[in-house]
Amino acid sequence: MPKVSVIMPVYNMERYLTECMESVLNQTFRDIEVICVDDGSTDRSPSMLDQYASADSRVKVIHKANSGYGHSMNVGMDACNGEYIGIVEPDDYIKANMIETLYRSAVNYNLDMVSSNYIRFYGDSENRIFQNCTVTDQLSLYNVVINPYDKRDIFCGNFINTAGLFKRSFLKQYDIRHNETLGASYQDIGFCFQTLAFSRRMMLVDGAFYCYRQDNPNSSILSKGKMHCVVEEYAYIYRRMREHNAELGSFQPQFVSEKTGSYIYTLQRLAPEFRKEFLCLIGNELMEFRNRGELDVSALSDDRKKILYQIMENPQKFYDMFMSFRQEIHEKLAQYENAVIYGAGLIGKRIYDEMAEEDRNKVKGFAVTVLAGNVENYHGIVVREIDDYMEERESIAVIVGVAKRSRNAVTGMLSEKEFRNVIVLESLGVNI
């Protein structure tokens, strides 16, 4: 019996498959099996997988009709023989020591699950851009055994299932599965919530081993159909909580918190023409929860609570307020020919994503105080240090794209450097 089973769900991934498979098969930890589930691919992926299986006895390939990510993952889990299970997406790749590092921790501490930080990347070959991502900023949560039942802060972490390993007997004990909805939309959320909520021994390893691609043009996009998928995924989690009330019932605050965050994230990424319908959909659904007395908001921040109640009570008003963000950007940029967004993190990127095309064309770049540790570009827009824009400080507009707690410090710094045209967006809060 192999020590670790790696599940790889594959659908039309010939472009990326070789790099991914080589990274898994060349791990320093050799005692693995690789379960490749071909979900009815129509490109060269099936034949490529079969070639790997012929060359390496550790590779097993399951060919089946297309049925979606959730079903493929469940098929793969049923075929696993390892003590622990890992997941690798075929357009990503992993560092050579990932499985060994995580497995040693899992065995040494008898863990239900072990997870780690990860690396987002864009591009190919020598042009790749890498960004380190931490699960949490709380350093005290790393390299110690955690019981999520007692340490609820862990649910605020930015987990991805692929950056961890899960004990197979633990998954079987609680029948932890993926929701078998069609396509590849949000099924990882339910799996993540279940593993955290059922686990009583887990660990975050302070290291980044999983390399997570951000620019696959075939990745799922958020269209009208996707907005129903996220609602269904949380309905699935809710059903699981009802079925296992003794173990999961007390996690209602974390469930509401995660659902609220996912709904806001989905709203931000939806095409503008679908946002009003989505707000009405989730507003009604959240209201039903409140009417049943199940909308426990105790784990939400005050800002999130405010947004939640606004969506429930008046979706149309919230929609108007949400969409005013784009209009505010447009109006404040109207008198400028060129602009820079200060901040290359979540907020700065969000501002750029929300801009109308004519306003995006004015953006010459992103600005940060120190370039080290930041991405080098976002969607082709370069990131530079703010001092690189000093020669244009009298004419260029600087849009402040940082968290509220840092905004005064940034505007003060820009004033000291004599940037004349600093824009602070009043409607930023509801959009982040």
N, C-alpha and C positions, 0 to 999 in steps of 0.2 A: 504494500500500500504506500503510495507516495505521501510525503509529508505535506505538500501543498498542491492544491489544484488551482489552476488559473483558468477562468472562464473568459472567452473572447467571443462576444456576439458580433457577427460580421454581416454587413449588407452593403454590397457594391463599394468595396474599399481597396481595389487593386492599386490605387495610386500610393497608398500609405502602408500597405500590408507588410511589405518586406522589412521596412525599418522596425515596425512594431514586433513582428515575429522574431527577428534577430535579437532584439533587446530582451525578449522573454527567454529565449532558448540559450542565450549567453550569460545568464545569471551566474553569479559566484556560487549560489545554492543550486545544486543540480537535481536534487530529489523532488522533482515536480512532474505534474502532468498538465498538459495544455488542452483544454476542451474547447475546440473551435466550433461554434454553432453558426452554420451558414443559413441565413434567413431568406432563402430563395433568391440569392444574388443573380444578377443577369450579366455581370461583367466577368473578368477573369479570376475573381476571388475564389470560387470553388476549386478550380484546377490548381491554383497556387497553394491553397490549403492542402489539397491532396498530395502535392509534391512534398510539402513539409512533412506530412504524415508518413510518406514513403521513406524519407531520409532520416527521420528521428522517431523512435518508438514511443517517445513521451507525448507525441502529438496525436490527438484523436479528433476526428472531424465528424460532425453530425450535419447532414444535409436535410433540409426540410422546406416545406412551402412557406412563403412569406406570411408571418403572423404577428410581427411587431417585437419590439425590444423586450417587453415584459415576459412574453411567452418564451422567447429565446433564452433569456436569463434563467427562467425556471427549468427549462429543458437542460440547460447546462448544469445547473445545481443538482438535478436529479442524477446526472451522469458522473458526478464527482466522487472520488474515492479518498481524497486527501484529508488529513487531520484539520487543516485550515484551507479556506477558500479565498482567492483573490480575484479581482476583476480588472481586465485591461481592455480598453477600447481600442479598436484597430487603427484609428488615426492618431493615437498617442504613442508614447514609448516610455520605458522605465529605465532608471539607472541600474547598473550591473549589480549593485549590492542591495537593492530594495528588498527582495524577498528574504534574503538571509538576515538582514537587520530586523525586519518586522517579525519574522518567524522566531528568532532567538528571544526577542522580548516576550512574544506571545507564550512561548513554552516556559521560559524562566519564571514568569509571573502567573501562569495558568489563566490566561485572559480569554474572555468571551470574544473580544475584538481588540484590535490595535489599529491606530490610524496615525497619520503624519501630515506634515505640511506638504506642499506641492509647488510645481513650477508651471506657470502659464507661458506659452510661447507662440510667436507669430512667425510665419515665413519658413523658408527652407534653406538648407546648406549653410553657407557662411553668412547669409543675410538674416539669420534668425535673431529675434528679439526675445529675451527671457525676463520674466517677472516672478520673483519669489512671493508666494502667498502663504500666510500663516493661518492656521485654524482659529487661533485665538491670540489676543495680545496678553493674556494672563499667563505669564511665564511659570507661575506656580502650578499650573495644570499639566505641565509637561513632565514626562519620565516618572510619573507616580501612578499607582493604581487608583482608579476613580470608580466610585459607585454612582452612576447617574441619578439613581433614586434619591441620594443624599446631596449630590452636587448638581443642582439643576442649571447652574450657569453654563454647563457644558453644551446645553441645547442652543446657546447663542453662537456656537462655533461655526465656521464656514467649512463644513465637511464636504468632501467628495468621496463616494464609496470606493472609487478606484485607488485611492491612496492608502488603503488599509487591507487587513486580513481578518477573516471571521471564522471562528471555530465551527466546523461543520455540525458537530453534535449540538451546539448551542442553537444553530439555525433550525435543526430538525426538532429540537425539544419544543420550541415555540412556533413551529411551522411558519417561519419568517420567509415570505415569498415576495415576488414582484407582482404588482397589479398588471393583469394581462389585457390592458387596453391596446388599441391598434397604434401602429407607428412607433415613434420614439419621442414621447412627450411626458416628462415629469415622473416616470415610473421609479426613478432613483430616489425620489423624495420619500415615498412610503417605506422603501427598504431602509433608508437611513434612519427615519424616525423610529421604526420598530427595533432596529438593532440597538440604538441608544436607550430606548425606553425599557427593553427587556434585559439589557445587560446589567450585571452587577459587578463585573470586573473588566474594566477597559483601560487603555492607556494611550496617551498621545506621545509619540516619539518626536523629539526635537531634531528633525531633519527633513529634507525635501528630496523625494526620490521619484515621484511620478511627474512626468512631463505632459502637460495637458494642452492640446492644440486649440487655438482660438480662431483660426481662419479657414476651417474646412468649409468650402462653399456648399457642401451637401449636408451640413449639420441642420438639425431641425430649426425652423424659423417660427417666429410668433405671428401667425396669421389668425384669421377668425376661428378656425377649427381648434387652435391651440388653447384659446381661452376656456373652452369647455373642458379640455383635458386637465387643466390645473384644478378646476372645481371638482372633477370626478376623482382626481388623485386624493384630495383631502376627504372626499366622501368615503373613499376606500379606507383611509387611515381611521376615520371615525367609526366605520363598521368594525374594524379590527379592535379598536378601543372598547367598543360595546361587547364584543365577543370575549375579551380578556379584561374585564373591568377590574378584577382583583389586582392584576399586575399593572395595568395601564390607566385605570380610571383617574388616578391622582395627577396625571400628566396633562389634564385639560388646559391649564394655563399655558404650558409649553406648546400644545397643539394650536391654540388660538394665536399665540405669538408667531409661530412659524407660518401659519396660514395667512395671517395678515401681511407678513413680510413677502411671501410668495405672490400674493395678490397684487401688492404694490409694485413689485418687480415686473410682473407680467404686464401690468398697466403701462409701465414706463416703456416697455419694449414693443407693445402692440402698435400696429399701424394706426395712425390717428383716426381713421374712419371707423375703427372697431371699438374705440375706447368707451364711447357712451353706452353701447350695448353691454359691454363687459361690466361697467360700473353698475348698471341696473341689475345684471345677473348676480353679481356678488353682493350687492346691497340687499336684495331680497333674501339671499341665502344666509347672510349674517343676521338679518332681522329675525329669521326663523329660529336661529340658534338663541338669540336673546329672548325671544318669546317662550322658549322652552327652558329658560334659566340655565343655559349651558355656555354662555358667552363669558367665560372667566378671563377678564382682561388684566389680572393682577401681575402678569409677567411682561406687560407692555410698558414702554416708556410713555410719558405724558404726551409727547408729540405723536406717537403711533396711535394712542387712544383717541386723540383729537381727530386724526385722519379717519380712523375706523368709524367713529360716530358720524362724521360728516358724510361718509359714503352711505351709511345706512339711512340716515335721516333725509338726505336730499341729494341723490346721485347726480341730478342735472346741475345743481349749483356747484357741486364738487368738480364736475366735468368742466364747467365754464372756468372755474378757478385753475384747474390743472392745465387747460389749454391756453390760459393767459400767459403762461411761462414763455411759450414760443413767441407770442405777440410782444411781450415785454422785451425780449432779446432783440426782436426786429426793430422796435421803436427806439431803443437806446443805442443801437448800432447805426441808425439811419444817417447820422451826420458824419460817420467815419468811413474811410475807404479801407483801412486795415485794422486788424484786431489780434490780440493775443489772449489766450485763456490761461490765467495763472492757476496752476494746479493740474497735475496729470494723473490724478487718482480718480476714484469713483465719481466725484462731483464734477470735476473738470470734464471728464468724458461724457457725463450725462448732459452737460450743457451743450457740448458739441453735437451729440446725437439728436438733441431736440431742435436744433436750429433748422430753419428753412434753408434750402439749397443756396439761395442768394446770399444769406448771411454766412454760411460755411465758407463760401468763396472768399470772404474777407479775412478769414483766420489764417495768419501767417505761421502760427505755431502755438505750442503750449510752453509755458514758462514755469520753472521751479527755482528755488534758491540754490540748491546743489544738485547737479545731475546724477551723481552716484546713487544707485539704488532705485532709480526711476526707469521706466521704459524709454526707449529712444524715439519712438514715434507711436502715433495712434491713428490707424486708418491712413497711413501715409503722411500725416501731419507731424512734423518734427517737434521734439521736446528739447528746449535749450534752457540754459541758465538765464535768469532774468537780466543779468548784466549784459548779455549779448544783445539786448534790445535797447540799451541805453541811448544810442544815437538817434533812435526814433521816439524817444519818450515824450516829446512835445506834440506828436501827431497821432501816435498809435493808441488805440483804446485797449485797456487791460481789463478783462472781465474776471472778477474774483470768483474762483471755483474751489473753495475750501470749506471745511466744516465751520459751523457757526462759532464754535469756541476759538477758532484760529483767525476769524475774519478781521477782527480789530488789529491784531498783530500784523497781518498781511497788508491791510490798507495803510497802516502806519509806516511799514517798511517801504511801500511804494511811494508814499508821500516824501519820505526822507530821500529817496532816490530821484525825486522830482518828476515822477510820471504824472502828467497833467490830466489824463482822461481815464479815471478809474471807475468802473461800472460794478456796482453791487446790485444783484437781482433780488428784488423784494419778494417775488413769488417762488424763490428757490426752494424754500423749506418743504412745501407740499410735494415737490417733484423729486425729492431725494429720499 
